[in-house]
Amino acid sequence: MNESYKKIWQLAKPYYYEGRPIDIDHIEWMIKEAEIICTHEQIDGTLLIPLVILHDVGYSRVPKDRQLTFTDIKIVHMEEGKRIAREILSSVEYEKEKAEKISYYVSVHDNWALGDDTIFKEDKVLAVFGDLDFTWISTERGFNDLARELRKTPEDMIIWLETSDKLTKRPFSTMTTKELFEMNLNSRRRSIKDKSLFGR
């Protein structure tokens, strides 16, 4: 990770600790994979990697003292995330035009939850981001974390991943991200099969 991204990550981390500390591992995994994908797929890392780092900082400003709907939480964390992203990128003197683009991405990165899949088909950086954000759930840590949160069995989680509307509404945008997802999903399947065979 270059120095610019390291600075952004150091400034973003306190927001994750305040909002959803569980996201720290998620972001670090995404950074590593994003760097590989940028090389393999000629994606602009100066946009994708800061987006990966900053996309969920807005959870730190989602009110915890009142009940919000799933949709409200998504909207608030994207709006607040955009503000925080601008502040952080400005403080590291990130190129202004790119900082605006990244802040915009943060403000729409979960629009799929609002029924808007179009933006992921129109913008390659956002599409690759969406691929990685989803693929995290197929990793061992992401899979187990979400299974606990959703109170699903590992078998139910596999079905959930295999039938996600992401696969039809926002298909994988590169072969690299598609293969990464399939590799991780197959690992989860094998793990479940092994536990079943050995009675664990």
C-alpha positions in Angstrom: 0.0 0.0 0.0 1.5 3.4 -1.0 2.0 6.2 1.5 -1.1 8.2 0.4 -3.4 5.2 1.0 -1.7 4.4 4.3 -2.5 8.0 5.5 -6.1 7.7 4.4 -6.4 4.4 6.2 -4.9 5.7 9.4 -7.4 8.7 9.3 -10.3 6.4 8.5 -9.7 3.7 11.2 -11.0 5.8 14.2 -14.4 6.1 12.3 -14.6 2.3 12.0 -13.8 1.8 15.6 -16.6 4.2 16.5 -19.0 2.8 14.0 -18.5 -0.9 13.2 -15.1 -2.2 14.3 -15.9 -5.5 12.6 -15.3 -3.7 9.3 -11.6 -3.3 10.0 -10.8 -6.9 8.7 -13.2 -6.3 5.9 -11.5 -3.2 4.7 -8.0 -4.7 5.0 -9.0 -7.7 3.0 -10.6 -5.5 0.3 -7.5 -3.3 0.1 -5.2 -6.3 -0.6 -7.5 -7.7 -3.2 -8.2 -4.3 -4.8 -4.5 -3.8 -5.4 -4.3 -7.1 -7.2 -7.4 -6.4 -9.3 -6.1 -3.0 -10.3 -3.0 -4.6 -11.8 -4.9 -7.5 -13.5 -7.8 -5.5 -14.8 -6.3 -2.1 -15.4 -8.7 -0.4 -12.9 -7.7 3.0 -11.6 -6.4 2.3 -8.1 -6.3 6.0 -7.3 -10.1 5.8 -7.2 -10.8 2.3 -6.2 -8.5 1.9 -3.2 -9.6 5.1 -1.4 -13.2 4.1 -2.1 -12.5 0.7 -0.5 -10.9 2.4 2.5 -13.6 5.0 3.1 -16.9 3.4 2.0 -18.3 2.5 5.4 -16.9 5.3 7.6 -20.4 6.8 7.7 -21.6 4.1 10.1 -19.8 6.1 12.8 -22.5 8.8 12.5 -25.6 6.6 12.3 -27.7 7.5 15.3 -27.5 4.7 17.9 -30.2 6.1 20.2 -33.2 5.4 17.9 -34.5 2.6 15.7 -33.8 3.1 12.0 -35.0 0.9 9.1 -32.4 -0.9 7.0 -33.0 1.6 4.2 -32.6 4.6 6.5 -29.3 3.2 7.9 -28.0 2.7 4.3 -29.0 6.3 3.4 -27.5 7.9 6.5 -24.2 6.0 6.4 -23.7 6.9 2.7 -24.5 10.6 3.2 -22.4 10.9 6.3 -19.7 8.8 4.7 -19.5 11.3 1.8 -18.8 14.1 4.3 -16.2 12.2 6.2 -14.5 11.0 2.9 -14.2 14.7 1.8 -12.7 15.7 5.0 -10.1 12.9 5.0 -9.2 13.3 1.4 -8.9 17.1 1.8 -6.6 16.6 4.9 -4.2 14.5 2.9 -4.4 16.9 -0.1 -5.7 14.3 -2.4 -6.2 15.4 -6.0 -9.4 17.5 -5.9 -11.2 16.0 -8.9 -10.5 12.5 -7.8 -11.5 13.3 -4.2 -14.9 14.5 -5.4 -15.3 11.3 -7.5 -14.4 9.1 -4.5 -16.8 11.0 -2.2 -19.5 10.6 -4.8 -18.8 6.8 -4.9 -19.1 6.6 -1.1 -22.5 8.4 -1.3 -23.9 5.8 -3.7 -22.0 2.6 -3.0 -24.9 0.8 -1.4 -27.6 2.1 -3.8 -28.4 -1.5 -4.7 -30.2 -1.6 -1.3 -32.4 1.3 -2.5 -33.3 -0.6 -5.7 -30.8 1.2 -7.9 -28.5 -1.2 -9.8 -27.8 1.0 -12.8 -24.8 2.8 -11.4 -22.9 -0.4 -11.0 -23.4 -1.2 -14.7 -22.3 2.3 -15.8 -19.1 2.7 -13.8 -16.3 0.1 -13.8 -14.7 1.3 -10.6 -18.0 1.1 -8.7 -18.7 -2.3 -10.3 -15.4 -3.7 -9.2 -15.9 -2.2 -5.7 -19.4 -3.9 -5.5 -17.8 -7.2 -6.6 -15.2 -7.1 -3.8 -17.7 -5.9 -1.2 -19.9 -8.9 -1.9 -17.1 -11.3 -2.2 -15.9 -10.6 1.3 -19.0 -12.5 2.5 -17.6 -15.6 0.9 -14.3 -15.4 2.8 -14.0 -17.4 6.0 -14.2 -14.3 8.3 -16.9 -12.5 6.3 -19.0 -15.7 6.0 -18.9 -16.4 9.8 -19.5 -12.8 10.8 -22.6 -12.5 8.6 -23.9 -15.9 9.6 -23.8 -14.8 13.2 -25.4 -11.4 12.4 -28.2 -13.0 10.3 -28.5 -16.1 12.5 -28.1 -18.4 9.6 -26.5 -21.9 9.5 -23.5 -22.4 7.3 -25.7 -24.4 4.9 -28.2 -21.5 4.8 -25.4 -19.0 4.2 -24.2 -21.0 1.1 -27.7 -20.9 -0.3 -28.0 -17.2 0.5 -24.7 -16.6 -1.5 -25.7 -18.8 -4.4 -29.1 -17.2 -4.8 -28.2 -13.5 -4.1 -29.7 -11.1 -6.5 -26.3 -9.5 -6.8 -25.4 -12.4 -9.2 -28.2 -11.4 -11.7 -28.8 -7.7 -11.0 -25.1 -6.7 -10.6 -23.1 -9.5 -12.3 -19.4 -9.8 -11.7 -17.7 -7.1 -13.7 -14.3 -8.9 -14.3 -13.1 -12.4 -14.5 -10.7 -11.8 -11.6 -13.5 -10.8 -9.2 -15.7 -13.7 -10.4 -13.0 -16.2 -10.0 -12.1 -14.8 -6.5 -15.7 -15.2 -5.4 -16.0 -18.8 -6.8 -12.7 -19.8 -5.2 -13.9 -18.6 -1.8 -17.4 -20.0 -2.1 -15.9 -23.4 -3.0 -13.7 -23.2 0.1 -16.8 -22.6 2.3 -18.6 -25.5 0.6 -15.6 -27.8 1.3 -15.3 -26.7 4.9 -19.0 -27.5 5.5 -18.6 -30.9 3.8 -15.5 -31.7 5.9 -17.2 -30.8 9.1 -20.2 -33.0 8.1 -18.0 -35.9 7.2 -16.0 -35.7 10.5 -18.9 -34.9 12.7 -17.6 -31.5 13.8 
